Amino acid sequence: MANALHPAAVRDPAWLGRVFWTCAALALLFPALVACEFKPWVLFTPDNLRVTGRFITDFFPPKVDAEFLALVARETWRTVAIATAGIALALALAIPLTLLSTAALSVSALSGRMGMLPFALRQAIRVLLIVLRSVPELVWALVFVRVVGLGPTAGVLAIALTYAGMLGKVYGEILESGDAHATTALLRNGSSRLQAFLYGLLPQNAAELTSYTVYRWECAIRSSAVLGFVGAGGLGQQMDLSMKMFEGAEVATMLIVFMLLVWLADAVSSQLRRVLG
């Protein structure tokens, strides 16, 4: 008969660490749940179940008459246009800020230590990027609705500012994480910063930069729908109006269209990543 394995031989050596970190995570999570008054069981009380059932019933059947579908199609196109225009403006802001804040393109750093003035400029730009991405696009939209009024312009500007901060930060991290040997060689041999970027940094990071940009465009489509709830135009604004009028059938149709829109954006971005990969 084969000898039985000793208990110490079959015990997972990492089990104690896993138990410790699991207990630590639960200890941190519990106060957070208490602070946000997370009580999911409230959803299943008889009164709430009746209200939920009545609310869901109003969604069926979805509204599919031609006039309403034409309206939804126009607002859907406007939502995509808001996201695309917002990303375009974000790129116009993020690209120059990225080039100015990337240490790999610093000429003064070729001697071994970056000069004080270039260092201060790069830190100021990075602070600006932090400010831009720290303010949610929803807050920017509320500000711009007050300035330019209701409509898509507020949504475009809100997406542009927030996403410029996000794109600038990630672009900088991507460029600085790559191999800077070719870029340094170009700068040492008299190339301009733009030439060093185009022929040194960009070729080796183009696929990753493009993939992240497409992903952000996909996120912007979702954001543009949400921004409509504060009057920034698009499908979200029409959905907000329908909800205020208790038109559940209209809301159901727009939710279906919105899910299809997000699926289409995801399919397009996945295909582009596959091509670039």
C-alpha positions in Angstrom: 0.0 0.0 0.0 1.3 3.4 -1.0 2.4 5.6 1.8 -0.1 8.4 2.7 1.2 12.0 2.1 2.2 13.9 5.1 -0.3 16.7 5.9 2.5 19.3 5.6 3.3 18.1 2.1 -0.2 18.8 0.7 -0.8 22.1 2.5 -0.8 25.2 0.4 2.1 27.3 1.6 0.3 30.5 0.6 -3.0 29.8 2.3 -2.2 31.9 5.4 -1.4 35.0 3.2 -4.6 34.5 1.2 -6.7 34.2 4.4 -5.1 37.3 5.8 -5.6 39.5 2.7 -9.2 38.2 2.3 -10.0 39.2 5.9 -8.3 42.6 5.4 -10.3 43.3 2.3 -13.5 42.4 4.1 -12.6 44.6 7.1 -12.0 47.5 4.7 -15.1 46.8 2.6 -17.6 46.6 5.5 -17.2 50.2 6.7 -17.4 51.4 3.1 -20.7 49.5 2.7 -22.0 50.9 6.0 -21.0 54.5 5.0 -22.8 54.4 1.7 -25.9 52.7 3.3 -25.8 49.7 1.0 -28.9 47.8 1.8 -29.8 45.6 -1.3 -32.5 43.7 0.7 -34.7 46.8 0.6 -35.3 46.0 -3.1 -37.1 42.9 -2.2 -39.7 44.3 0.2 -43.3 43.8 -0.9 -43.9 47.6 -1.6 -40.7 48.0 -3.6 -41.4 44.8 -5.6 -44.8 46.2 -6.6 -43.3 49.5 -7.6 -40.5 47.8 -9.6 -43.0 45.5 -11.3 -45.2 48.4 -12.3 -42.2 50.3 -13.6 -40.9 47.4 -15.7 -44.4 46.7 -17.1 -44.5 50.2 -18.5 -41.5 49.4 -20.7 -43.4 46.8 -22.7 -44.0 46.8 -25.6 -41.3 49.2 -26.8 -42.5 52.1 -29.0 -41.7 51.3 -32.7 -43.8 53.7 -34.8 -42.0 55.3 -37.7 -42.0 58.9 -36.5 -40.5 58.0 -33.1 -37.9 55.7 -34.7 -36.8 58.6 -37.0 -36.4 60.8 -33.9 -34.4 58.1 -32.1 -32.2 57.7 -35.2 -31.5 61.4 -35.4 -30.6 61.6 -31.7 -28.4 58.4 -32.0 -26.4 60.0 -34.8 -26.1 63.2 -32.7 -24.8 61.1 -29.8 -22.1 59.6 -32.0 -21.3 63.0 -33.4 -20.9 64.5 -29.9 -18.5 61.7 -28.9 -16.5 61.9 -32.1 -16.2 65.7 -32.1 -15.3 65.6 -28.4 -12.5 63.1 -28.9 -11.2 65.1 -31.9 -10.9 68.2 -29.7 -9.4 66.1 -26.9 -6.7 64.9 -29.2 -6.0 68.5 -30.4 -5.3 69.4 -26.7 -3.7 66.1 -25.6 -1.1 65.6 -28.3 0.8 68.9 -27.9 0.5 68.7 -24.1 1.9 65.1 -24.2 4.8 66.2 -26.4 5.6 69.0 -24.0 5.4 66.9 -20.9 7.3 63.8 -22.1 10.8 63.7 -20.5 12.1 61.4 -23.3 11.9 64.4 -25.7 13.8 66.8 -23.5 17.0 68.1 -25.1 18.3 69.5 -21.8 18.1 66.0 -20.3 20.7 64.7 -22.8 23.5 66.0 -20.6 22.2 63.8 -17.7 20.0 66.2 -15.8 17.0 68.1 -17.0 17.2 71.9 -16.8 15.2 73.7 -14.1 13.0 75.6 -16.5 12.1 72.6 -18.7 11.4 70.6 -15.6 9.1 73.2 -14.2 7.3 73.5 -17.5 6.7 69.7 -17.6 5.5 69.7 -14.0 3.0 72.5 -14.8 1.7 70.7 -17.8 1.2 67.5 -15.8 -0.7 69.5 -13.1 -2.9 70.8 -15.9 -3.6 67.3 -17.1 -4.5 66.3 -13.5 -6.9 69.2 -13.3 -8.6 68.4 -16.6 -9.2 64.7 -15.8 -10.0 65.2 -12.1 -13.2 67.1 -13.0 -15.8 64.6 -14.3 -17.3 65.3 -17.7 -20.7 65.5 -16.1 -19.5 68.5 -14.0 -18.0 70.1 -17.1 -21.3 69.6 -18.9 -23.2 71.3 -16.1 -20.8 74.3 -16.4 -21.0 74.6 -20.2 -24.8 74.2 -20.2 -24.8 77.4 -18.1 -22.4 79.1 -20.5 -23.5 78.0 -24.0 -27.0 76.8 -23.2 -28.6 73.4 -23.8 -27.5 71.3 -26.7 -24.6 69.3 -28.1 -21.9 72.0 -27.7 -21.8 71.6 -24.0 -21.4 67.8 -24.4 -18.6 68.2 -26.9 -16.7 70.6 -24.7 -17.2 68.5 -21.6 -15.8 65.4 -23.3 -13.0 67.3 -24.8 -11.6 68.7 -21.5 -11.9 65.5 -19.4 -10.7 63.2 -22.1 -7.8 65.5 -23.0 -6.5 65.0 -19.4 -7.0 61.2 -19.6 -5.4 60.9 -23.1 -2.5 63.2 -22.2 -1.6 61.2 -19.1 -1.8 57.8 -20.7 0.0 58.9 -23.9 2.8 60.2 -21.7 3.1 57.0 -19.8 3.1 54.9 -23.0 5.8 57.1 -24.6 8.0 57.1 -21.5 7.7 53.3 -20.9 9.1 52.5 -24.4 12.7 52.2 -25.5 14.1 55.8 -25.7 17.4 54.8 -27.3 16.4 55.7 -30.9 14.8 59.0 -29.7 17.9 59.9 -27.7 20.2 59.1 -30.7 18.1 61.3 -33.0 18.2 64.2 -30.5 22.0 63.9 -30.1 22.4 64.1 -33.8 20.6 67.3 -34.2 17.0 66.2 -34.9 14.1 68.4 -33.6 11.8 67.2 -30.9 9.0 66.6 -33.5 11.3 64.6 -35.7 12.5 62.6 -32.7 8.9 61.9 -31.9 7.8 61.0 -35.4 10.8 58.7 -36.2 11.8 57.5 -32.7 8.9 57.2 -30.2 5.8 57.0 -32.5 6.7 54.0 -34.6 7.2 51.7 -31.7 4.2 52.9 -29.7 1.7 53.6 -32.6 -0.4 50.5 -32.1 -0.8 51.0 -28.3 -1.6 54.7 -28.7 -4.2 54.0 -31.4 -5.7 51.2 -29.4 -6.2 53.4 -26.4 -7.6 56.2 -28.5 -10.2 54.0 -30.0 -11.1 52.7 -26.5 -11.6 56.2 -25.3 -13.8 57.0 -28.3 -15.9 54.0 -27.2 -16.1 55.4 -23.7 -17.0 58.8 -25.1 -20.1 57.4 -26.8 -21.3 56.1 -23.4 -20.5 59.4 -21.8 -22.3 61.4 -24.4 -25.5 59.5 -23.7 -25.1 60.2 -19.9 -24.4 63.9 -20.5 -27.7 64.2 -22.3 -29.4 63.9 -18.9 -28.0 67.4 -17.9 -29.1 69.0 -21.2 -26.1 68.3 -23.3 -28.1 66.9 -26.2 -28.2 63.5 -27.9 -30.0 60.3 -27.0 -29.6 60.9 -23.2 -31.5 64.1 -23.3 -34.4 62.5 -25.2 -34.4 59.6 -22.8 -34.5 62.0 -19.9 -37.6 63.8 -21.4 -39.4 60.5 -22.0 -38.7 59.4 -18.4 -40.1 62.7 -17.0 -43.2 62.1 -19.1 -43.5 58.5 -17.8 -43.3 57.2 -21.4 -41.8 53.8 -20.5 -42.3 52.4 -24.0 -40.1 55.2 -25.5 -37.5 54.6 -22.8 -37.4 50.9 -23.6 -36.8 51.6 -27.4 -34.0 54.1 -26.6 -32.4 51.6 -24.2 -32.4 49.0 -26.9 -30.9 51.4 -29.4 -28.3 52.5 -26.8 -27.3 48.9 -26.1 -26.9 48.3 -29.9 -24.9 51.5 -30.2 -22.5 50.4 -27.4 -22.2 47.0 -28.9 -21.4 48.5 -32.4 -18.8 50.8 -30.9 -17.2 47.8 -29.0 -17.2 45.7 -32.2 -15.5 48.5 -34.2 -12.9 49.1 -31.5 -12.2 45.3 -31.2 -11.8 45.1 -35.0 -9.4 48.0 -35.0 -7.4 46.5 -32.2 -7.2 43.2 -34.0 -5.9 45.0 -37.1 -3.4 47.0 -35.2 -2.3 44.0 -33.1 
